[in-house]
Amino acid sequence: MDPLAIVLVSGGLDSATTLAIAKSQGYTCVPLSFRYGQRHAVELQAAARVCAQLGVRAPLVVEIDLRAFGGSALTSDQPVPKGRTDLQIAAGIPVTYVPARNIIFLGYALGAAESVGARDIFIGVNAVDYSGYPDCRPEFIAAFEQMANLGTKAGVEGNPVRIHAPLSHHSKAEIIALGLSLGVDYGLTHSCYDPVGALACGRCDSCKIRLKGFSEAGLKDPAQYA
């Protein structure tokens, strides 16, 4: 029987690639998504499309409300930055950072893993072509894994969980090439922080990073833009 893995699936380019990687490594994937009050909740439809296309079960969608705290342009009425240069995107932590989001998501994933007997969790964080979020860095992932194995029944009984972040050191262009080799249809994914209906805006940081990745890969982004 193939081992189980909890895979965080947002519907974006990185998480779709991560799901394909986990599947290619022989895991039975249990996709986990979140409706957390994000303005771009259309990404959840993309997550379901990606799972169907890759032949894995539909994602379990956990409902939490991070709007209660605010603190981010993704969970409040604060405007999403548009039209920033590469240098501006690379400088500092932007207002689209959601406080402790990946800590919260990985906490849920850890609980799901213990509940179903999975020892592996996959997350599509990246620390090369990204928006500078502190909870996307390899040192954070390593620290969370250590904490997880100190604070869970599975960990203290000698069944440690492993946190896999296979895209940490890949550029967007490399991620795209890898995903295409694994059969990912990026036309089904959604990366935009401030969509116009179901269409990507093309101007937020996430759209610009994505478009730059496809350009560097010598490809046209199949996503639909407003």
C-alpha positions in Angstrom: 0.0 0.0 0.0 1.4 3.4 -0.9 2.2 5.7 2.0 -0.2 8.6 2.7 0.9 12.2 2.4 -1.0 15.4 3.4 -0.4 17.9 0.6 -1.3 21.6 1.0 -3.0 22.7 -2.2 -4.0 26.3 -2.8 -4.7 26.1 -6.5 -1.6 28.0 -7.4 1.3 27.1 -9.6 3.7 26.0 -6.8 1.2 23.9 -4.9 0.0 22.2 -8.1 3.6 21.3 -8.9 4.2 20.0 -5.3 1.1 17.8 -5.6 2.4 16.3 -8.8 5.8 15.7 -7.2 4.2 13.9 -4.2 2.2 11.7 -6.5 5.2 10.9 -8.7 7.1 9.8 -5.6 4.4 7.1 -4.9 2.4 8.8 -2.2 -1.4 8.5 -1.9 -2.1 12.2 -1.7 -4.6 13.7 0.8 -5.0 17.3 -0.5 -5.8 20.0 2.1 -7.1 23.5 1.2 -8.2 26.5 3.3 -11.0 29.0 3.0 -9.6 31.6 5.4 -11.3 34.8 4.4 -8.9 35.4 1.4 -10.1 37.9 -1.2 -8.9 35.4 -3.9 -11.1 32.5 -2.7 -11.5 31.6 -6.4 -8.2 29.8 -5.9 -10.2 27.0 -4.2 -11.9 26.2 -7.5 -8.5 26.0 -9.1 -7.4 23.6 -6.3 -10.3 21.3 -7.1 -9.5 21.4 -10.8 -5.8 20.6 -10.3 -6.6 17.6 -8.1 -9.1 16.2 -10.6 -6.6 16.7 -13.4 -3.8 14.9 -11.5 -6.1 12.1 -10.6 -6.2 12.5 -6.8 -9.1 12.9 -4.4 -10.8 16.3 -4.1 -9.3 18.5 -1.5 -10.6 18.7 2.0 -11.4 22.4 2.5 -10.9 23.6 6.1 -12.9 26.7 7.0 -11.1 29.3 9.2 -11.5 33.1 9.3 -8.3 35.0 9.4 -10.3 38.2 8.7 -10.9 38.3 12.4 -7.4 39.5 12.8 -6.8 41.4 9.6 -3.2 42.5 9.2 -3.0 41.6 5.5 -4.2 43.0 2.2 -5.5 39.5 1.4 -7.9 39.4 4.4 -9.0 43.0 4.7 -10.0 46.0 2.5 -6.4 47.2 2.3 -5.4 47.5 -1.3 -3.2 44.9 -2.9 -0.1 46.5 -4.4 0.0 46.6 -8.2 2.6 47.3 -10.8 5.6 47.0 -8.5 9.1 46.5 -10.0 11.2 43.4 -9.4 13.3 45.4 -7.0 10.3 46.6 -5.1 8.9 43.1 -4.9 12.3 41.8 -3.5 12.5 44.5 -0.9 11.0 43.7 2.5 7.8 41.9 3.5 4.7 43.1 1.6 1.3 43.9 2.9 0.0 40.7 1.3 1.8 38.7 4.0 -0.9 37.0 6.1 0.4 36.8 9.7 1.4 33.2 10.7 -0.6 31.7 7.7 1.8 28.9 7.0 2.2 28.1 10.7 -1.6 27.8 10.9 -1.8 25.7 7.7 0.9 23.4 8.7 -0.6 23.0 12.1 -3.8 21.8 10.5 -1.8 19.5 8.2 0.0 18.1 11.2 -3.3 17.3 12.9 -4.6 15.7 9.7 -1.5 13.6 9.3 -1.8 12.2 12.9 -5.4 11.5 12.4 -5.0 9.4 9.2 -1.6 7.9 10.0 0.4 9.9 7.5 4.1 10.6 8.2 4.6 13.1 5.4 3.4 16.6 4.7 4.1 18.4 1.4 4.0 22.2 1.1 4.9 24.3 -2.0 6.8 27.1 -0.4 9.6 28.7 -2.4 12.5 31.0 -1.3 13.9 32.0 -4.7 11.2 33.7 -6.9 8.7 34.7 -4.1 7.4 37.7 -2.2 9.7 37.6 0.8 7.4 35.9 3.2 9.2 34.7 6.3 7.2 31.5 6.5 8.4 30.3 3.1 12.1 30.0 4.1 13.8 26.6 4.5 14.9 27.5 8.1 11.2 27.9 9.0 10.3 24.5 7.5 13.1 22.8 9.4 12.1 24.5 12.7 8.4 23.5 12.2 9.4 19.9 11.5 11.4 19.8 14.7 8.6 21.4 16.7 6.1 18.9 15.2 8.0 16.0 16.4 8.4 17.4 19.9 4.7 18.1 20.3 2.8 15.2 18.8 2.0 11.7 20.0 3.5 10.3 16.7 6.7 12.2 17.2 7.4 11.2 20.8 6.5 7.6 20.1 9.2 7.4 17.4 7.1 8.0 14.3 8.3 11.4 13.2 6.6 13.4 10.6 8.6 14.8 7.6 7.8 18.2 6.1 8.7 18.2 2.4 9.2 21.5 0.7 10.6 20.3 -2.7 10.5 23.7 -4.4 12.4 25.7 -1.8 15.5 26.3 -4.0 13.9 26.3 -7.5 13.3 29.4 -9.6 9.8 29.8 -11.0 11.0 28.9 -14.5 12.5 25.6 -13.0 9.2 24.9 -11.2 7.2 25.4 -14.4 9.5 23.1 -16.4 9.4 20.4 -13.6 5.6 20.6 -13.4 5.1 20.3 -17.1 7.4 17.2 -17.1 5.0 15.7 -14.5 1.8 16.6 -16.5 0.6 19.6 -14.7 -1.9 21.8 -16.7 -1.0 25.3 -15.5 -4.1 26.6 -17.3 -6.1 25.2 -14.4 -4.2 27.0 -11.7 -4.8 30.4 -10.2 -2.1 32.6 -8.6 -3.6 36.1 -8.6 -4.1 38.0 -5.2 -6.7 40.3 -6.5 -8.7 38.7 -9.3 -11.3 40.3 -11.5 -14.0 37.7 -11.2 -12.2 34.5 -12.2 -9.5 36.4 -14.2 -6.1 37.2 -12.9 -5.2 40.9 -12.7 -1.8 40.6 -14.2 -0.4 43.4 -12.0 -0.1 42.1 -8.4 3.2 40.7 -7.2 2.0 37.1 -7.5 0.9 37.6 -11.1 4.2 39.4 -12.0 6.3 36.7 -10.5 4.3 34.0 -12.3 4.5 35.9 -15.7 8.2 36.4 -15.3 8.6 32.7 -14.6 6.8 31.7 -17.8 8.8 34.3 -19.8 12.1 32.9 -18.4 11.0 29.4 -19.3 10.3 30.6 -22.9 6.6 29.8 -22.5 3.3 31.7 -22.6 1.3 31.6 -19.4 -2.0 29.7 -20.1 -3.8 31.5 -17.3 -6.5 34.0 -18.3 -5.9 37.6 -17.5 -8.3 40.5 -17.3 
